[in-house]
């Protein structure tokens, strides 16, 4: 699919050709060449129809681009929220002790609980895991629907059914947007839970896809580097037991560190943990 800027350029060309055809048609009519005038007028109307279609595509594409930018902003906000959560002092357990059996609102799950009994840590983590699994499952379903829609759109286009191709393509982009939102919600849930009680110089990347983990790691590192006292960051990447080949997440973090001139060491007692230092 073309971008909104590309549609603008195409629309300008169609507008120029349409105007040129209509002007030449009028000149031909005035000179008495009615056949030529009709031919040019027909071409002008064809360019007019193409111009209308292009303007429609421009409007719809612009809306999709705005949605994509919104989704990107959502993901950026999710990462920032997760990075900042370790600096908050109002952790759930502290609130429980402070409020006793009063109703308590959990800002992370956006739910209100009735007293301490309903806010047991194991119950909370189980609930977070279920919600995380739900978002990942929905994202996977959206990904399958997106792929199928784009494949069908390509087939429809090759068969000359442009209207059907556009309909399928629009549905594919809608699925893509929903997939990104579900994955962003999953990132917020699992990263917040994993890093809830970690030390300020430590982050846990378990449960994140490689691209999500690298983004989270990068955002955290940039935030820590603003502190003049920053020395190192402990990054828990896991041992890669679920990877078929090399531990993908661990390898990705190591590569990122090398590219950005950072020193990286494997923790001597835990191969699933890396120490990142500024050179």
Buried (B, 14 or more C-beta within 10 A) or exposed (E): BEEBEBBBEBBEEBBEBBEBBBEBBEEBBEEEBEEBBEBBBEBBBBBBEBBEBBBEBBEBBBEBBEBBEEBEEBBEEBBEBBBEBBEEEEEBEEBBEEBEEEEBEBEBBEEEBEEBEBBEEEEBEEBBBEBBEBBBEBBEBBBEBBEBBBEBBEEBBEEEBEEBBBBBBBBBBBBBBBBBBBBBBBBBBBBBBBBBEBEEBBBBBBBBBBEBBBBBBBBBBEBBEEEEEBEBBBBBBBEBEEEEEEBBBBBBBBEBBEEEEBEBEBEEEEBBBBBBEBE
